[in-house]
């Protein structure tokens, strides 16, 4: 019986570790997507503002 409980505890601990790794991978992927999106939006906004500034008189 002691061996069985040890095996069950080991299995539960491994599942928790795997779940934490999966969450960490998802979090890093979401962070990368957010950084890329913000960078692209910033670049596009900068281009739009430069176009508008160039079209203004005296620009």
GROMACS elastic network, one bead per residue, 0.5 to 0.9 nm:
[ bonds ]
;  ai    aj funct       b0    kb
    1     4     6  0.51045   500
    1     5     6  0.64004   500
    1     6     6  0.86790   500
    2     5     6  0.52636   500
    2     6     6  0.62227   500
    2     7     6  0.86969   500
    3     6     6  0.50836   500
    3     7     6  0.62456   500
    3     8     6  0.86917   500
    4     7     6  0.51256   500
    4     8     6  0.62076   500
    4     9     6  0.86355   500
    5     8     6  0.50050   500
    5     9     6  0.60813   500
    5    10     6  0.85087   500
    6     9     6  0.51471   500
    6    10     6  0.61473   500
    6    11     6  0.86398   500
    7    10     6  0.50723   500
    7    11     6  0.61691   500
    7    12     6  0.86765   500
    8    11     6  0.51188   500
    8    12     6  0.62309   500
    8    13     6  0.86367   500
    9    12     6  0.51852   500
    9    13     6  0.61605   500
    9    14     6  0.86341   500
   10    13     6  0.51875   500
   10    14     6  0.62236   500
   10    15     6  0.86922   500
   11    14     6  0.51921   500
   11    15     6  0.62311   500
   11    16     6  0.87525   500
   12    15     6  0.51288   500
   12    16     6  0.63074   500
   12    17     6  0.87268   500
   13    16     6  0.52268   500
   13    17     6  0.63206   500
   13    18     6  0.87195   500
   14    17     6  0.50905   500
   14    18     6  0.61588   500
   14    19     6  0.85680   500
   15    18     6  0.50898   500
   15    19     6  0.61010   500
   15    20     6  0.86089   500
   16    19     6  0.50442   500
   16    20     6  0.61812   500
   16    21     6  0.86450   500
   17    20     6  0.51164   500
   17    21     6  0.62602   500
   17    22     6  0.86769   500
   18    21     6  0.50794   500
   18    22     6  0.62057   500
   18    23     6  0.86806   500
   19    22     6  0.50338   500
   19    23     6  0.62070   500
   19    24     6  0.85636   500
   20    23     6  0.51109   500
   20    24     6  0.61045   500
   20    25     6  0.86131   500
   21    24     6  0.50155   500
   21    25     6  0.61703   500
   21    26     6  0.86306   500
   22    25     6  0.51339   500
   22    26     6  0.62152   500
   22    27     6  0.85653   500
   23    26     6  0.50756   500
   23    27     6  0.60265   500
   23    28     6  0.85714   500
   24    27     6  0.50551   500
   24    28     6  0.61550   500
   24    29     6  0.85751   500
   25    28     6  0.51896   500
   25    29     6  0.61515   500
   25    30     6  0.86001   500
   26    29     6  0.50961   500
   26    30     6  0.61291   500
   26    31     6  0.85525   500
   27    30     6  0.51213   500
   27    31     6  0.61272   500
   27    32     6  0.86631   500
   28    32     6  0.61591   500
   28    33     6  0.86143   500
   29    32     6  0.51331   500
   29    33     6  0.62280   500
   29    34     6  0.86163   500
   30    33     6  0.51167   500
   30    34     6  0.61384   500
   30    35     6  0.86377   500
   31    34     6  0.50885   500
   31    35     6  0.61590   500
   31    36     6  0.86179   500
   32    35     6  0.51479   500
   32    36     6  0.61702   500
   32    37     6  0.85373   500
   33    36     6  0.51793   500
   33    37     6  0.60589   500
   33    38     6  0.85987   500
   34    37     6  0.50561   500
   34    38     6  0.60780   500
   34    39     6  0.84707   500
   35    38     6  0.52290   500
   35    39     6  0.60800   500
   35    40     6  0.86028   500
   36    39     6  0.51105   500
   36    40     6  0.61464   500
   36    41     6  0.85754   500
   37    40     6  0.51930   500
   37    41     6  0.60929   500
   37    42     6  0.84768   500
   38    41     6  0.51027   500
   38    42     6  0.59685   500
   38    43     6  0.85268   500
   39    42     6  0.50866   500
   39    43     6  0.61526   500
   39    44     6  0.86145   500
   40    43     6  0.51144   500
   40    44     6  0.61309   500
   40    45     6  0.84883   500
   41    44     6  0.51322   500
   41    45     6  0.59857   500
   41    46     6  0.84776   500
   42    45     6  0.50980   500
   42    46     6  0.60661   500
   42    47     6  0.86369   500
   43    46     6  0.51017   500
   43    47     6  0.62859   500
   43    48     6  0.87275   500
   44    47     6  0.51098   500
   44    48     6  0.62418   500
   44    49     6  0.86843   500
   45    48     6  0.50859   500
   45    49     6  0.61692   500
   45    50     6  0.85501   500
   46    49     6  0.51852   500
   46    50     6  0.61097   500
   46    51     6  0.85931   500
   47    50     6  0.51107   500
   47    51     6  0.61542   500
   47    52     6  0.86575   500
   48    51     6  0.50973   500
   48    52     6  0.62235   500
   48    53     6  0.85675   500
   49    52     6  0.50740   500
   49    53     6  0.59946   500
   49    54     6  0.84692   500
   50    54     6  0.60283   500
   50    55     6  0.85912   500
   51    54     6  0.51214   500
   51    55     6  0.62786   500
   51    56     6  0.88802   500
   52    55     6  0.51145   500
   52    56     6  0.64204   500
   52    59     6  0.89153   500
   53    56     6  0.53403   500
   53    57     6  0.84787   500
   53    58     6  0.88983   500
   53    59     6  0.57914   500
   54    57     6  0.79005   500
   54    58     6  0.81919   500
   55    58     6  0.85418   500
   55    59     6  0.65317   500
   56    59     6  0.53229   500
